[in-house]
Amino acid sequence: AQSVAQPEDQVNVAEGNPLTVKCTYSVSGNPYLFWYVQYPNRGLQFLLKYITGDNLVKGSYGFEAEFNKSQTSFHLKKPSALVSDSALYFCAVRDFKAGGTSYGKLTFGQGTILTVHP
Amino acid sequence: NAGVTQTPKFQVLKTGQSMTLQCAQDMNHNSMYWYRQDPGMGLRLIYYSASEGTTDKGEVPNGYNVSRLNKREFSLRLESAAPSQTSVYFCATNVRGAYEQYFGPGTRLTVT
């Protein structure tokens, strides 16, 4: 079974400082990893994904994430936080095995509230 | 191009009442999903439809039924609502071969 853990319920950072939102995962095959952001009273918006290739993935709004296979982690990062980045962030994983189906069931972490202070 | 739409946006039900949540997409995607979001629990998959004409249970299917009416529409039905079904419900879609899912704006359901 696949699982995702976001060890921090909340992350606080000052505007202009770098931010990191942590995610670790567990899968039996190769992981497909995703980050989503949710603003209040809105649906989830896709930020970025890791499927294969370069371990550093760049996404929307200046966010990037680093895939670390040995640590089974996929932390979300941004070099300089903005107040407008304040939102709820979800990490998700899909376990891909050779011969598996393509419909892509995702397992989500519990979410991390990011607050960026002016 | 509206993407993924959900109706209604808000609903209050009494215990035992029934209702259907509607989801429609105009992106010609094959797969559709229903999730519920509860505080501190992330999103949990209720049902999914890999393609038109097929549906399968997800992680938390009890108390729900679904219908994949056509390629565009995927509805979620609560036959006899319970307070434990108070939640925010999201519909999502993705196209075969792509991995990220695209979400609707959600339906906030309260069961009293």
Interface residues (C-beta under 8 A of the other chain):
Chain A: V4 D9 Y32 F34 Y36 N41 R42 G43 L44 Q45 F46 K49 I51 F90 R94 T101 S102 Y103 G104 K105 L106 F108 G109 Q110 G111
Chain B: V4 N30 S31 Y33 G40 M41 G42 L43 R44 L45 Y48 A50 S51 G58 F90 A92 N94 R96 G97 Y99 E100 Q101 Y102 F103 G104 P105 G106
